[in-house]
Amino acid sequence: MTANIILNIQLSFEIAKKEKWYVASCQALDVFSQGETEKQSEKNLKEALCLFLTSCIERGTLNAVLKECGFKPVPVIDIEKKSQERYISIPLHLLSDKVIPEQCPE
């Protein structure tokens, strides 16, 4: 039996025009990408962030990376977004073939 989890991570990002390229940046995780259009640079950033976060999960370093970037759990679920910031949604799909309760940490 398998179990699926989809984590949806919302990260702020910026896009700036640099000569003929648009550079998209997620300063919070220090991840950058570029494209010939704003839309392409945003798409490339989304792919780069997905690959970065997936790599962290695969290597078991996601917690350490997030702590190093200054992230910590907060009790408030509905965090207000600053109106001038743009956000990108990064869906991470996780699959487990081990769903026996005693194998999952509490």
Protein Blocks (a to p, Z undefined) as FASTA:
>chain_A
ZZddddddddddddddehjbccdddfknopacddfbfklmmmmmmmmmmmmmmmmmmnop
mmmmmmmnopacdfblbdcddfkbccdddddddddfbfcfklpcZZ
